[in-house]
Amino acid sequence: MQFDYASAIAQRPSDAAVPEFYGKFTYKEAYQNGKATGAVIPDPKWAGANLVKVDLTRFKGFPPCGGQPSKTLWMHKFVAPVFEACMEEAAALGLLSELHEYNGCYVPRHMGWSPKRPLSCHSWGIAVDFDASTNPYGVSRFPISPAFVRHMEERGWIWGGRWTGSYADGMHFQFTDPIPGTKVPVWQDAKASVKKPVLPAQNRRLIIDGQVITQGRVVYHGVTIAVLEDGSAYLRPTTGEEQAGRVAQPPAPSGLSARVTLLNQAGVWEPFAGRAVYSGLMLNLDAKTGDLWIRQATPEELSRARA
């Protein structure tokens, strides 16, 4: 069965929203000889609930690690299916044999191993490194397989080789939206270019800041959200009466049963699909399950939406 990259890419968070989307956790700094090493020790409960083991021996040609055959890695449960699909296809295309070494995935640490910087995406197990010895951090030369890089970018991965200056990271791939201001190739996310129709979803769920709503109505940060019995979901700016506590059921637009529909600035109801900012909220519609994920947009996402 073909993997649904479109759905995975639609739900992929921005770099700034990684902690919220993949799960915040507490951690302790790691020390050696009284000095912070840049590594961290996450809450083991978070790791146990969010990390899964990936069998690397099933991918023909997967590169070795430290001179030894690669056997397994730990990865976030949301990203592991994407990675496995990418590796299966890369193996079938012979692209894994173009890599020389695998250098890690789940490595809880600060960016650049500097305790003064934020946590790396490796701390969530959503990034993977290849060919580090020939693609060191901060060096803008990338003797890594261009075909493999394109393969990953087409399937939603962000390549650190697109970053510039001291941030250049040609070994690195992470599953987030592109970093704002980064130039991306025309083939970025190409596997999501073919949009699938949003099917009726009578069992649709709204997940608002982690809380699940299957039917009913809620006002959330200035947006009124209603889910009807047939799976229809309607979102519009909250009225003054609703803000004052006098709530009235909004009329449902005709002809849009079982769809997610937004009221635009012109007062017209429009069907929604994919991922976008709406009235200060970030919406993610899962094309496979019909579930709609809603949270407040980050300042970075709001800025990109206005651009």
VOGU-3710 file (C-alpha; in Angstrom, 3 decimals, decimal comma):
1> mqfdyasaia> 0,000/0,000/0,000  1,339/3,434/-0,943  2,213/5,641/2,020  0,090/8,761/2,525  2,804/11,433/2,483  0,235/14,185/1,872  -1,416/13,580/5,222  1,906/13,349/7,080  3,184/16,584/5,519  -0,108/18,365/6,222
11> qrpsdaavpe> 0,280/17,626/9,937  4,012/18,394/10,107  4,694/21,260/12,557  6,851/24,312/12,160  10,267/24,231/13,798  8,995/26,584/16,511  6,028/24,321/17,283  8,086/21,125/17,709  7,799/20,960/21,542  4,036/21,465/21,470
21> fygkftykea> 3,383/19,041/18,621  5,779/16,210/19,503  5,442/16,607/23,261  7,084/18,783/25,880  9,253/17,051/28,452  11,376/17,903/31,450  15,078/17,133/31,373  18,327/17,418/33,268  21,606/18,717/31,918  24,359/16,110/31,531
31> yqngkatgav> 27,684/16,966/33,184  31,192/15,624/32,871  33,944/16,741/35,239  31,618/19,423/36,543  30,956/20,926/33,110  27,738/20,741/31,078  28,321/18,620/27,970  25,381/19,911/25,923  23,633/16,556/26,216  20,408/16,292/28,221
41> ipdpkwagan> 18,647/13,521/30,111  14,902/13,599/29,270  12,094/12,355/31,465  12,064/8,580/30,832  8,255/8,566/31,004  8,123/10,844/27,947  10,591/8,645/26,075  8,654/5,491/26,915  5,393/6,996/25,694  6,663/8,617/22,488
51> lvkvdltrfk> 9,640/6,686/21,072  9,471/3,509/18,999  12,224/1,212/17,758  12,796/0,988/13,987  14,402/-2,134/12,524  17,084/-0,960/10,088  18,044/-4,441/8,882  14,931/-4,546/6,697  16,265/-1,744/4,463  18,723/-3,192/1,958
61> gfppcggqps> 21,884/-1,113/1,703  21,279/0,939/4,863  24,696/2,393/5,774  26,717/1,232/8,783  27,110/3,098/12,060  30,576/3,428/13,576  31,924/0,809/11,197  29,349/-1,734/12,325  26,095/-2,817/10,604  23,193/-0,587/11,621
71> ktlwmhkfva> 20,525/-2,574/13,437  17,951/-0,294/15,078  17,198/3,305/15,946  14,751/5,028/18,268  12,426/7,576/16,654  9,284/9,515/17,552  6,168/7,448/16,941  4,655/10,120/14,680  7,708/10,266/12,406  8,744/6,602/12,325
81> pvfeacmeea> 6,107/5,603/9,705  7,313/8,378/7,381  10,940/7,356/7,834  10,206/3,674/7,242  8,306/4,441/4,034  11,140/6,685/2,826  13,777/4,046/3,553  11,794/1,265/1,886  11,501/3,331/-1,283  15,124/4,482/-1,107
91> aalgllselh> 16,253/0,850/-0,796  14,142/-0,158/-3,789  15,698/2,672/-5,814  19,242/1,754/-4,742  19,754/5,125/-3,041  20,834/3,769/0,342  23,968/2,304/-1,236  25,005/5,880/-2,106  25,336/6,720/1,600  28,458/5,858/3,605
101> eyngcyvprh> 27,394/6,050/7,236  24,431/6,512/9,556  25,157/8,882/12,450  22,148/8,953/14,736  18,550/9,912/15,320  17,426/10,131/18,940  20,258/12,039/20,610  18,874/14,272/23,388  21,004/17,412/23,350  21,178/21,130/22,699
111> mgwspkrpls> 21,783/22,453/19,181  25,479/22,299/18,387  26,025/20,667/21,784  25,880/24,147/23,340  23,941/24,360/26,652  23,142/27,999/25,807  21,130/27,020/22,719  17,650/25,432/22,447  17,129/21,698/22,230  17,927/19,997/18,924
121> chswgiavdf> 15,224/18,201/16,944  17,247/15,067/17,710  15,956/15,393/21,279  12,499/14,406/20,041  13,747/11,696/17,673  12,458/13,563/14,601  15,811/14,083/12,855  18,344/11,727/11,319  21,979/12,228/10,237  23,947/10,572/7,428
131> dastnpygvs> 27,546/10,916/6,213  28,612/13,222/9,042  32,346/12,728/8,465  32,135/14,317/5,019  29,355/16,784/5,852  30,416/18,454/9,108  28,279/21,044/10,846  28,894/24,603/9,701  30,636/23,659/6,455  28,919/24,615/3,195
141> rfpispafvr> 30,080/21,725/1,056  27,928/18,687/0,709  29,427/15,503/-0,766  26,235/13,624/0,059  24,126/11,894/-2,581  22,020/14,567/-4,339  19,552/11,881/-5,388  19,049/10,800/-1,778  18,638/14,414/-0,647  15,951/14,988/-3,254
151> hmeergwiwg> 14,271/11,708/-2,324  13,946/12,879/1,279  12,855/16,425/0,448  10,130/15,204/-1,894  8,729/13,171/1,003  8,562/16,023/3,478  11,981/16,017/5,148  13,903/19,270/5,543  17,585/19,076/4,634  20,057/21,044/6,751
161> grwtgsyadg> 22,193/21,585/3,672  19,732/24,345/2,696  20,818/26,348/5,743  23,678/28,815/5,357  26,842/29,948/7,108  27,584/28,445/10,505  24,176/26,735/10,489  24,860/24,650/7,370  24,208/21,014/8,267  24,535/18,736/5,254
171> mhfqftdpip> 24,263/15,524/7,281  20,902/16,482/8,801  17,273/15,733/7,860  14,334/16,675/10,095  10,576/16,291/9,792  9,300/19,854/10,266  8,191/22,666/8,019  11,053/24,543/6,322  12,795/27,132/8,500  11,456/30,623/7,614
181> gtkvpvwqda> 13,770/32,422/5,216  15,301/29,192/3,911  15,285/28,681/0,163  13,655/25,371/-0,671  13,820/23,494/-3,974  10,844/23,258/-6,298  10,525/19,559/-5,468  10,150/20,117/-1,707  7,076/18,159/-0,490  6,367/16,986/-4,048
191> kasvkkpvlp> 4,710/13,822/-2,738  1,972/15,998/-1,229  1,291/17,911/-4,450  -1,578/15,641/-5,449  -4,429/16,535/-3,135  -6,815/13,788/-2,137  -10,521/14,584/-1,778  -11,693/14,952/1,783  -14,144/12,131/2,319  -17,195/12,347/4,587
201> aqnrrliidg> -16,141/11,745/8,180  -19,110/10,918/10,394  -16,651/9,952/13,126  -14,667/13,164/12,772  -12,864/14,357/15,867  -11,742/17,867/16,717  -8,555/17,854/18,769  -8,239/21,276/20,370  -5,058/21,653/22,434  -5,144/17,912/23,025
211> qvitqgrvvy> -8,823/17,769/24,044  -11,092/15,676/21,818  -14,543/16,868/20,712  -16,698/14,517/18,618  -19,872/16,596/18,427  -21,072/19,943/19,701  -19,872/23,482/19,801  -17,057/25,451/21,413  -15,623/28,969/21,337  -11,836/28,937/21,201
221> hgvtiavled> -9,668/32,082/21,072  -12,195/34,099/19,112  -13,339/31,321/16,771  -16,644/29,454/17,034  -16,278/25,786/16,091  -19,243/23,482/15,545  -19,261/19,758/14,741  -22,569/18,309/13,554  -23,878/14,765/13,638  -22,899/14,018/10,024
231> gsaylrpttg> -19,267/15,023/10,611  -19,620/18,546/9,230  -17,386/21,082/10,959  -17,882/24,838/10,668  -15,490/27,531/11,838  -16,135/31,261/11,910  -15,083/34,301/13,954  -16,967/34,482/17,242  -19,709/37,131/17,437  -20,055/39,702/20,181
241> eeqagrvaqp> -23,165/37,930/21,491  -21,246/34,679/21,846  -18,443/36,441/23,664  -21,074/37,858/26,030  -22,406/34,371/26,690  -25,540/34,577/24,523  -24,845/31,609/22,253  -26,935/30,755/19,199  -26,332/27,880/16,802  -25,020/29,311/13,501
251> papsglsarv> -26,893/28,298/10,360  -25,140/25,482/8,500  -24,328/26,328/4,868  -26,053/24,011/2,431  -24,243/21,615/0,097  -21,229/21,114/2,341  -22,292/18,143/4,433  -19,463/16,215/6,108  -16,884/18,822/5,114  -14,749/21,203/7,134
261> tllnqagvwe> -15,893/24,683/6,156  -14,569/28,140/7,062  -16,248/31,526/6,867  -13,836/33,802/5,005  -13,384/37,572/5,329  -15,894/38,173/2,552  -18,570/36,297/4,489  -18,479/33,305/2,152  -18,278/29,686/3,384  -15,321/27,841/1,844
271> pfagravysg> -14,394/24,123/2,102  -11,064/23,565/3,857  -8,377/20,925/3,364  -4,731/20,625/4,376  -2,974/22,913/6,835  -3,327/26,681/7,284  -3,674/29,573/9,709  -7,261/30,793/10,267  -8,125/33,724/12,561  -5,016/33,176/14,645
281> lmlnldaktg> -5,408/29,400/14,858  -3,366/26,685/13,171  -5,623/24,104/11,524  -4,453/20,650/10,413  -6,991/18,423/8,641  -5,966/14,769/8,444  -6,959/13,704/4,934  -7,008/10,049/5,974  -9,028/10,092/9,207  -10,896/13,375/8,798
291> dlwirqatpe> -9,709/14,538/12,232  -9,163/18,284/12,592  -6,307/19,414/14,853  -6,598/22,960/16,196  -4,238/25,046/18,313  -3,085/28,647/18,571  -0,680/29,575/15,783  2,828/30,522/16,825  4,100/34,069/16,087  6,296/32,547/13,386
301> elsrara> 3,306/30,845/11,723  1,259/34,055/11,899  4,096/35,982/10,263  4,385/33,443/7,457  0,617/33,512/6,897  0,692/37,297/6,438  3,645/37,161/4,020
//
